[in-house]
């Protein structure tokens, strides 16, 4: 009896413990389900489901005539969830799918069949089919057997990304710019916020091997593409400017240089080219030298010195200046003319025409030596101490010394007179020359004329007048005449043409070598180089009724080949001017010159009539994958026919040729 009672007590304890155990379990279940359920469901979902960002396409960048300068191209990675396809559907259509893939991507039908069957044996739910697929091929693949059934029944997975391309190649690449991991530069950097659009997103589910696939066929939120930028760039003038600069820089093996063409009345930049030399002698758009690089301009600054003297009425173009024998000393520092023996006694106009350093220095010293602040004030009145405010990041700061500064020296005034001790960017110098051409009106240079949303203009940019009149009309008329004479009978007479008129000023400056340590730690520099020069030419055309202003600056041409502005920079200016005259006749001035240093291409001879018909320039697609080339050309409104597969080895229309939208381009692929 005692034993039975003991057993019953033990059973009772067991029942109690089991009851408590089940109560605890039920409580835990209740807690997990109702109290902490949302928390753990969220954690579970976060580990198996995620929002995947779909980046919006950036807005396009267009030239003023509608030519595409920069665009985003959609690229797709195509994968397949082979386990999503029913066995009967898979077996019935695998041959047809493999044939379609072979026809589009290359490779044999059998290899695709083998790849798909092996993937199914391994239960692969994320099989890579192809990378970097263009939009047109992506759209075609969506219609392939099995793939046409979608994500869940056909296992078709497409992951989108975008890449930035420049249809006209490297031309003006630095000014068009970028906004990516490198930061922001050029037009794209300046208008990044406007162009970037609004990203979309789609849900993805985690599958085997830590990989993710889209849950739905459609995106939960579609991306909204960025807005378009319409620039002031003229593709044809840009092409002329780029190649004229490139050819001359190659001839003189220069280190770097730039050329800019501006519309006189408006300030629109019609072309800008910036080229830097690589270690192997090639040139590319290395930096935006025209906007960024502030340097001593040399003799192109003599225009400001001459205008100051005329405006202050301390001298006239007819004033006689004794240039002596071409050499004088200012506080033991030599000022020398390029012509041996000097020019003797000549007019101030002639001083400017032949670019006499002695003549301009003596003129400024004579009239401003006691009141240098008066000269500096006049220079600043021309706007030369101010940035242009151009909407591109990184504009260099001008420097005009002031007598109140500690750095002012007994030779500062005289050195300013011929363009030393001052610092300007090429674009700032051009804005000043443009004001002279524009009857004294200083306008702000600008690169963008419109911001568009679709076909609707969201914002327009126009001419901004920085200064209504930088000098009297009397002064302007006089300096424009002597600038024209520089080309007719002065330092730039080598570019003179009887068929079309130009006006401007040559510039040649020695480069300053800053103090620095050499490889051995020795302090060197702190002087002007005897081997490194900056050659330049700034001016406008036509001389009587200016339509365009232009500046060319070339750094460190090889001294043995030539380094004067007249030799190196002026011929570039002439080629640009002549081709613009040829392509867009101005004031009915005809051009028949044959230039020995650069022949006029045949396409320019009849360009004016072609311009009415052709709106698109053929890009170079040689070497590109067929998918990319076809996508690019079709995005430009061209029809494409091709044979073969792989990369483009032949295109029916050469790059740079104008083609009408809707034209058919034939490609041969390797």
Order of alpha helices (4+ residues) and beta strands (2+ residues): alpha-alpha-beta-beta-beta-alpha-alpha-beta-alpha-alpha-beta-alpha-beta-beta-alpha-alpha-beta-beta-beta-alpha-beta-beta-beta-alpha-beta-alpha-beta-beta-beta-beta-alpha-alpha-alpha-alpha-beta-alpha-beta-beta-beta-beta-alpha-beta-beta-beta-beta-beta-alpha-alpha-alpha-alpha-beta-alpha-beta-beta-beta-beta
